[in-house]
Amino acid sequence: MKEKILEKSTEMFLNYGFKSVTMDDIAEQLGISKKTIYANYENKTELVEASTLFLFEFISNGINLICELEKNPIDELFAIKRFVLEHLKNEKTSPQYQLQKYYPQLFISLKKRQFDVMKECVFENLERGVKLGIYRDGMNLDFITRIYFNGIIGIKDVETFPIKTFNPENLLENYLEYHIRAIATEKGLQTMEKLLLKNEK
């Protein structure tokens, strides 16, 4: 039952937001009593924490599997983008922003975990790109890794990028293009243009 509660809660939090979903809503969706939820999770904060960690592990494992394929580094970035968007349901409620606003300590903890996972994957992506001649040589890869991470976090700030104005999928693709144009060689730009053209179709 604990796993069912976790899966349904995570789905609802993504669709409607951490603030909007109540324990009553979750109980109703599962057809159980609120008491059953509290028997497994002491309070809503504990359930939110469990949900964010559950989602984090799932997304992290998926990204690691993509990285292990060692695709063309630019293709890899687009594959990760597709995977994340597919499983975050285009982030209709901006879960990261809500987490930051209503559960700041959880947000700080999650952000650190995200960086630890992303750091290795992005750094390796950059190293392979340089070796293959699709990223420019002589760059400070640690600096670019951190800038990339901060950009990914930054574009999810709904005050700076309101969802009504900036579609999450387009926003992520625009950021990805911005990132690649900043570091790519002519060969890399040609690879990206092909992928962008393919995405349009």
N, C-alpha and C positions, 0 to 999 in steps of 0.2 A: 504493500500500500504506500509506503514511504516513497518508493520510486515513481509510482503513478502520480502522487501529489506533486512531486518535484517536476515531472515532465509537463503536467498540465499547467502548473504555476508558471513555468518558464515560457510556455507558449502564450499564456495570457498576458504576462508582463511585457513580452515583445509586442504583442498586438495592441494592448491598451495602456501600457505604462505602469511603472511600479506604484505610482501614487494612486491611480484610478482603481486598480484591482484590489478588492478587499478579501479577507478570509472567507466571508460569506459567499462572495462571487465564486471563489475556487471550490468551496464545498458544494455549492449548487451545481456547478458544471460537472463535478465528479459524482454527484448523487450520494454524498456522504454528509455526516454531521460535521459542524465546525470543531466539535470536541475531538473527532478523529484526527483532524489536522494538528490540533494542539498536542495530541498524544505523540505526534512525530516531530513537530517543530514547536518550540516553546513560544515563539511570537513571530510576527510578520518579518521583522528584521532578520531573524535567523533563516527564514524561508527565502527572503530576497538574497541573502548571502549564499545560500546553498544553490539557488538558481543561477546566480552570476558565475559561480565557480563551475557549475555543471556545463553551462554554455561556453565558458572560457576553455575548459578542457576539451570539449567537443571541437570548437573552432581551431584550437591550437593543434590538436591531433590531425585535423584535416589539412591545415597549412603545412605541418611537418611532412605529411605524406606527399603533398605536391612538391615540396622542396627536395625530397628524396629522389624524385623522378629525374632531377637535374636537367630540366628542359632548357631550351634557350632562355636566358635570364629575363628577357623582356616578355616572352610568352608566359613565363612563370608568374610574373607580376599580374598579368591579366587573368591567369587561371585562378590565382588567389583572390583577386577581386570578384570574379564570378562566384566562387565558392562562398565567400563571406556574404555577399548580397543575397544569395539563394537561401542561406540559413539564418540570416538576420531579418528576413522578410522586408528588405529595403528599409528597415529601422523606422517604421511608420511613426513611432512615438519617441524616437531618439532616446533609447534606453540609457546610453552613456551619459547624456545630459541630465536625465532624471536622477540617475544614480549619484551624479556629482552634486545635484541640488538637494536631494532628500536623504541621501545616505553617504555623506562626504568621506567618512572613514573607510567604507567599503570601496568607494571610488579610488581613493589613494592606494589602497592595497591592490586592487585590480590593475590599476595603471602600471604599478611596479611589475606585476606578473606579466602583463602584456609586453612591456619593454624587454624583460628578460628573455621572453620567447622570440619576439620580433627581431631583437638585436642580432642574434646568431643567424637567422634566416636571411635578413636583409644584407648583412655583411658578406655572407657567402655568395649571395646573388651578385653583389657588386664586384667581388673578387673574380668570379667566373666571367662576368661581363667584360672586365678589363682584359682578362686572358684571351677572350674570344675576339677582342677588338671592337666590341659594340658599345663599350663605355670608355670614356677617355682615361688615359693613363695619368699618373701623377696626382690624383685627387686624394684628399684626406678622407678615407673610407669611414672611419669612426665618426667624423663630423657629419658626413652625408647620412649615415645610418640614423643618427640622432635627429637630424633635421627632418628626415623622412617620417620618423615616428611621431615627432611633434606635429607635423602637418596632418598626418592621419587622425590624430587626436583632435587637432584644431578644427578640421572641417566638420566635425560632429557637434560643434558648438552652435546650437540652434538660434542663439541670439545674433551671432555673426553671420550665420548661413541659415536663415529661416526656411523650414521645409516647404512652405508655400511658394517660395521663390526659387529655391535650389532643390531639385529632385536629387535624393541621395545617390542614386545610381549614376546620374550625369555628373554630380559633384565629385564622386570618387574617380570616375574616368577622367574628368578634367584635371584632377590633382595628379593622377598617374601620368598623364601626358606631360604636364608641367614638370614633374620629377624627371621623367626620361629625357625630355628636351634639354634639361639642365646638365645632364651627364653623358649623353650619348654621342657617339661618333657618327659620321655620315652613314656608315653601315648600320648602326643601331637605329638611326632615324628611319631608314628605309624599312627595317623590320617592323618598327612601330606603326608606320603608315599602312603597311599591309594588314596588320592586326586591326587597326581602326577601321579600315575599309571593310574588312570581313565582319566586324561588329555592326556596321551600318546596315549590312545586308541581312 
